[in-house]
Amino acid sequence: MTVVRSRSSDQIQTYVEPAIRALLDRLDAGNRLVAGYQLGYWDADGTPAASQGKGLRPALALLSARAAGAAPAHGVPAAAAVELAHNFSLLHDDVMDGDTERRHRPTAWTVFGVGPAILAGDALIGLAYEALIEAPGGGAATQRLARDVRALMAGQMADLSFERRDDVTLDECLTMVGDKTAALLAGSCALGALLCGAPTALVDGLSRFGFHLGLAFQLVDDVLGIWGDPRRTGKPVGSDLRARKRSIPVVRALAEGDAAAAALAELYRSPAPLTDEDVVRASGLVEATGAREWTSQRAWQETERARAELDALDLPDDVRGELSDVADFITGRDH
């Protein structure tokens, strides 16, 4: 996995990936093939591959366990669970959005079909719950993951509903992001500590840190979805605009009420597919309203709020430093 550099990076390779592979082995052959392709472990024909994601969520879960004073191995069920839950959401998200590329290769539904991609996503979330409930004291952690996934589903439903509306407000959009992205990041930061029996104050503080981190992550992601380099993001240039997504920069731009906002609204209302020239024009219009700068600034603010939560916690120095490094990675990333 391509992760922020930390001790947790090596621990993912040592502890988490073998645990996830063992869980995948519980699946039937068809779901196992699609799920392992999604996770980047192998190609469509089962040939070993190395196309994993950032590993952000499992790294946070391992750090969460270490924040509670436990050995990293105690956080492995939490780390495996959040990575499986994340990829469950990506499998379904790619189907709903019609995205054809992720991590520089075809999305699972384009390779195996819509039905198999949905079923593999369902299989992954089932394995995520198994990973937690089978761990010692895993009941509370399983309940927490269930709540976070429920929030994720609410956010996804809101995101889909925005596609049929032209009156989406910025507050609605931020609430949606809090559910769709930040909830699972918050859970990633809390589950390891929860699994290790940490005090409520520590679990809650880590959760708040992760929530603000999740908001920052999505704000940066929305900027990259419009202006990111496809060679780094693994997605086509201007993919969010081409899909007419109501991402935060777009909603912020449309709310400005100036000439650029009016022109952008007209492009979004057009029934015809957006051409490459339309996408370039739309990105320029969003930027002209100041929405790009606003979104980047808000991402920085959310990162600072996350740091404030971190500062209030009693943590080992190395854990604090690595969590701070993750915050730096999120706001400074280009993919």
C-alpha positions in Angstrom: 0.0 0.0 0.0 1.1 3.6 -0.7 0.7 5.1 2.8 2.0 8.1 4.8 5.4 7.1 6.1 5.2 5.8 9.7 5.8 2.7 11.7 2.2 1.8 10.9 3.2 1.5 7.2 5.4 -1.4 7.9 2.9 -2.9 10.4 0.2 -2.9 7.7 2.4 -5.1 5.5 3.4 -7.3 8.5 0.1 -7.7 10.3 -2.9 -6.3 8.4 -2.5 -7.5 4.9 -2.1 -11.2 6.0 -5.2 -10.8 8.2 -7.2 -9.4 5.3 -6.0 -12.1 2.9 -7.0 -14.8 5.5 -10.5 -13.2 5.7 -10.7 -13.2 1.9 -10.0 -16.9 1.9 -13.3 -17.4 3.7 -15.2 -16.3 0.5 -16.4 -18.3 -2.4 -14.1 -18.2 -5.4 -16.1 -15.6 -7.4 -16.4 -13.1 -4.6 -12.9 -13.7 -3.5 -11.5 -12.9 -7.0 -13.4 -9.6 -7.3 -12.7 -8.5 -3.7 -9.0 -9.2 -4.1 -8.9 -7.4 -7.4 -10.5 -4.4 -5.7 -8.0 -4.5 -2.9 -5.2 -4.6 -5.4 -3.9 -8.0 -4.4 -4.2 -9.6 -7.8 -5.3 -8.9 -11.4 -8.6 -10.0 -13.0 -7.1 -13.5 -13.7 -5.8 -13.9 -10.2 -2.2 -13.0 -11.1 -0.5 -11.3 -8.1 -0.5 -7.5 -8.3 0.6 -4.5 -6.3 -2.1 -1.8 -6.7 -3.2 -1.2 -3.2 -4.6 2.1 -1.9 -3.2 4.6 0.5 -3.7 2.4 3.6 -4.7 5.5 5.5 -7.6 3.9 7.5 -5.7 0.8 8.7 -2.7 3.0 9.6 -5.0 5.1 11.8 -6.5 2.1 13.4 -3.1 0.7 14.4 -2.1 4.1 15.7 -5.3 4.1 17.7 -4.4 0.9 19.4 -0.9 2.2 20.2 -2.5 5.4 21.6 -4.2 3.1 24.1 -0.8 1.7 25.1 -1.4 -1.6 23.3 0.9 -3.5 20.9 0.0 -2.9 17.2 -1.1 -6.5 16.8 -4.0 -5.8 19.1 -5.3 -3.3 16.6 -5.2 -5.6 13.6 -8.9 -6.6 13.6 -9.8 -2.9 13.7 -7.3 -2.1 10.9 -8.6 -5.0 8.7 -12.2 -4.0 9.4 -11.9 -0.4 8.3 -10.0 -1.3 5.2 -12.6 -3.8 4.2 -15.4 -1.4 5.0 -13.7 1.3 2.9 -13.4 -0.9 -0.1 -17.0 -2.1 0.3 -18.0 1.5 -0.1 -15.7 2.1 -3.1 -17.0 -0.9 -5.0 -20.6 0.4 -4.6 -19.6 4.0 -5.2 -17.9 3.2 -8.5 -21.0 1.4 -9.7 -23.3 4.3 -8.7 -21.0 7.0 -10.2 -20.2 5.0 -13.3 -16.4 5.5 -12.7 -14.3 3.5 -15.0 -10.8 3.9 -13.4 -9.5 3.7 -9.9 -5.8 3.4 -8.7 -4.7 3.6 -12.3 -6.6 0.5 -13.5 -10.2 -0.4 -14.5 -12.8 -0.4 -11.8 -14.1 -3.8 -10.7 -17.5 -3.4 -12.2 -16.1 -2.6 -15.6 -14.0 -5.8 -15.4 -16.4 -8.3 -13.8 -19.8 -6.6 -14.2 -22.2 -4.6 -12.0 -23.7 -7.6 -10.2 -20.4 -9.2 -9.1 -19.0 -5.8 -8.0 -22.0 -5.2 -5.8 -21.9 -8.7 -4.3 -18.1 -8.5 -3.6 -18.8 -5.2 -1.8 -21.4 -6.9 0.3 -19.0 -9.7 1.0 -16.3 -7.3 2.2 -18.6 -5.5 4.7 -19.6 -8.9 6.1 -15.9 -9.8 6.6 -15.3 -6.5 8.3 -17.9 -7.3 10.9 -16.5 -10.8 11.3 -13.0 -9.4 11.9 -14.3 -7.3 14.8 -16.8 -9.6 16.4 -14.3 -12.4 16.6 -11.7 -10.2 18.4 -11.6 -10.3 22.2 -14.0 -7.6 23.4 -15.1 -6.9 19.9 -18.7 -6.2 20.6 -18.4 -2.5 21.2 -16.1 -2.1 18.2 -18.6 -3.9 16.0 -21.4 -1.6 17.1 -19.2 1.4 16.5 -18.4 0.3 12.9 -22.1 -0.4 12.3 -22.9 3.1 13.3 -20.2 4.5 11.1 -21.3 2.5 8.1 -24.9 3.6 8.7 -23.7 7.2 8.5 -21.7 6.4 5.4 -24.9 5.1 3.7 -26.8 8.2 4.7 -24.1 10.3 3.2 -24.1 8.3 0.0 -27.9 8.6 -0.2 -27.6 12.3 0.2 -24.9 12.5 -2.4 -27.1 10.7 -4.9 -30.0 12.9 -4.2 -27.9 16.0 -4.9 -27.6 14.8 -8.5 -31.3 15.5 -9.0 -31.3 18.9 -7.3 -30.0 22.3 -8.3 -30.6 23.9 -4.9 -28.0 22.0 -2.8 -26.6 24.3 0.0 -23.1 24.3 1.3 -24.3 23.2 4.7 -26.0 20.2 3.2 -22.9 19.3 1.3 -20.7 19.6 4.4 -23.1 17.4 6.3 -23.1 14.8 3.6 -19.3 14.8 3.6 -19.3 14.4 7.4 -21.4 11.2 6.9 -20.0 9.8 3.7 -16.2 10.3 4.5 -15.5 11.7 7.9 -17.5 9.1 9.9 -15.4 6.1 8.8 -12.2 8.2 9.3 -13.4 8.9 12.8 -14.1 5.3 13.3 -10.6 4.4 12.0 -9.1 6.6 14.7 -11.3 5.2 17.5 -11.7 1.5 16.8 -8.2 0.4 17.7 -8.4 2.1 21.1 -12.0 0.9 21.6 -10.9 -2.7 20.9 -8.1 -2.3 23.4 -10.4 -1.1 26.2 -9.1 2.5 26.3 -10.9 5.1 28.4 -13.9 6.8 26.9 -12.3 10.2 26.9 -9.4 8.9 24.8 -11.7 7.1 22.3 -13.9 10.1 21.9 -10.9 12.5 21.5 -9.4 10.3 18.8 -12.8 10.1 17.1 -13.1 13.9 17.0 -9.6 14.1 15.6 -10.5 11.6 12.9 -13.8 13.4 12.1 -12.0 16.7 11.3 -9.3 14.8 9.5 -12.0 13.1 7.4 -13.6 16.5 6.5 -10.1 17.8 5.4 -9.5 14.6 3.4 -12.7 15.0 1.4 -12.2 18.7 0.9 -8.7 17.9 -0.6 -10.3 15.1 -2.6 -12.9 17.4 -4.1 -10.1 19.8 -5.2 -8.2 16.9 -6.8 -11.4 15.7 -8.4 -11.4 18.8 -10.5 -7.7 19.9 -10.7 -5.8 16.8 -9.9 -3.2 15.3 -12.2 -4.6 12.1 -13.6 -1.1 10.5 -13.5 -1.2 10.9 -9.7 -4.9 10.5 -8.9 -5.6 7.6 -11.2 -8.8 9.2 -12.4 -9.6 11.1 -15.7 -9.0 14.9 -15.6 -12.0 16.8 -14.3 -13.8 13.6 -13.5 -16.1 15.2 -11.0 -17.1 18.0 -13.3 -17.7 15.6 -16.2 -20.1 13.7 -14.0 -21.7 17.0 -12.9 -21.0 16.1 -9.2 -22.2 18.5 -6.6 -18.8 18.5 -4.9 -18.0 21.2 -2.3 -16.1 23.5 -4.7 -19.0 23.3 -7.2 -21.6 24.0 -4.6 -19.6 26.9 -3.1 -19.1 28.3 -6.6 -22.8 28.1 -7.5 -23.7 29.9 -4.3 -21.6 33.0 -5.3 -24.4 34.3 -7.6 -22.0 36.1 -9.9 -21.6 35.7 -13.7 -19.2 32.8 -13.4 -21.6 31.0 -11.1 -24.5 31.6 -13.6 -22.4 30.2 -16.4 -21.4 27.2 -14.4 -25.1 26.6 -13.5 -26.0 26.7 -17.2 -23.3 24.1 -18.0 -24.6 21.8 -15.2 -28.2 22.1 -16.4 -27.3 21.2 -20.0 -28.6 17.8 -21.0 -25.7 17.1 -23.4 -22.6 15.3 -22.2 -19.8 17.7 -21.3 -17.0 17.8 -23.8 -13.3 18.2 -22.9 -13.6 21.9 -23.7 -16.7 22.2 -21.4 -14.8 20.5 -18.5 -11.9 23.0 -18.9 -14.3 25.9 -19.0 -16.2 24.6 -15.9 -13.0 24.2 -13.9 -12.1 27.8 -14.8 -15.5 29.1 -13.8 -15.3 27.3 -10.4 -11.9 28.8 -9.8 -13.1 32.3 -10.9 -15.6 32.3 -8.1 -12.9 31.7 -5.5 -14.3 28.3 -4.6 -11.0 26.5 -5.2 -9.2 28.8 -2.7 -12.0 28.6 -0.2 -12.1 24.8 -0.3 -8.3 24.5 0.2 -8.5 27.0 3.1 -11.4 25.1 4.7 -9.3 21.9 4.4 -6.5 23.6 6.3 -8.9 24.8 9.0 -10.3 21.3 9.5 -6.7 19.9 9.8 -6.0 22.6 12.5 -9.1 21.5 14.3 -7.9 17.9 14.2 -4.6 19.0 15.6 -6.3 20.8 18.4 -8.1 17.6 19.4 -4.8 15.8 19.3 -3.1 18.4 21.5 -5.7 17.8 24.1 -5.0 14.1 24.4 -2.4 12.3 26.6 -0.5 10.3 24.0 2.9 8.7 23.6 5.2 11.1 21.8 5.8 8.7 18.9 2.0 8.2 18.3 1.3 11.9 18.5 4.0 12.5 16.0 2.8 9.9 13.5 -0.8 11.1 13.8 0.4 14.6 13.1 2.3 13.3 10.1 -1.0 11.8 8.8 -2.6 15.2 9.1 0.3 16.7 7.1 -0.1 14.0 4.4 -3.8 14.6 4.0 -3.6 18.3 3.3 -0.5 18.1 1.2 -1.3 15.1 -0.9 -1.7 15.1 -4.7 -3.5 11.8 -5.1 
